[in-house]
Each structure stands twice: as structure tokens, then as C-alpha cells.
Amino acid sequence: MTLRKIFWVLLLSIGALAHLHGQDKPGASAEELAKSNNPLADIKAFNVQNYYIPRLFGNSDALANTTWLRGAIPTGRILWRGSLPFQTFSTGSVTESGLGDADFFGAYLAIQDA
């Protein structure tokens, strides 16, 4: 098995286990629902998102795959978010992989409802 296949098998297994573990819990309370809709709630988040392009225009053998690792942390009235892409491009004969440009973002909440 290639390293890429092992990575995806592990990622899908972790996701399936997390989904099965969450099925035993009863419905969310009103307080939990309100927290989930508040962007500055004291909740840290980590997301993994994948973009797969099986065929690039002009070269039917070329493909692209980008996996984004994203984290968000609220501190006071500022929401910090960081993103890091891991990219793979293949032209059929040549494959290159590596980290893309990291992105850090901070959003300030100027007005807060009373």
C-alpha cells in the first residue's frame, strides 16, 4: 500500500469511529445549539478538507489533490484561523508533493449584542 492510501484509510477509519461514537448521545440541549451557532463561542475547531481533481484541462493524464488542514481558536473578541494545504500534482510521468502557503487570519467582533 502506498503512503497516500494508508493516510486515507486511517482518516476514513477515524471519521467512521467518531461518527459511531456520537450516535449514542441524546439530542443537543438549547444551550449547546446556541453555542454551536456563535462564532466566538469558546470552542476550538480542527477541520480536514480535501479537493481532488481527477483530470486537468489540456492534459488527461494530469491530476491534482489538495488536503487542507484548518484550525480555529476564539480568544476574547477575536477569532483566529489558520490553514495549511498539502498539495500533490501529477502530470502522468512526474509527481510532486509538498506544503503550500500557510494562511493565518484574525477576525475582530466590533459590536456585540447585549
HELIX and SHEET records of a PDB file:
HELIX    1   1 LEU A    3  GLY A   22  1                                  20    
HELIX    2   2 ALA A   30  SER A   36  1                                   7    
SHEET    1   A 4 ALA A  45  ILE A  53  0                                        
SHEET    2   A 4 LEU A  63  THR A  75 -1                                        
SHEET    3   A 4 ILE A  78  SER A  90 -1                                        
SHEET    4   A 4 THR A  95  LEU A  99 -1                                        
SHEET    1   B 4 ALA A  45  ILE A  53  0                                        
SHEET    2   B 4 LEU A  63  THR A  75 -1                                        
SHEET    3   B 4 ILE A  78  SER A  90 -1                                        
SHEET    4   B 4 ASP A 103  TYR A 108 -1                                        
END                                                                             
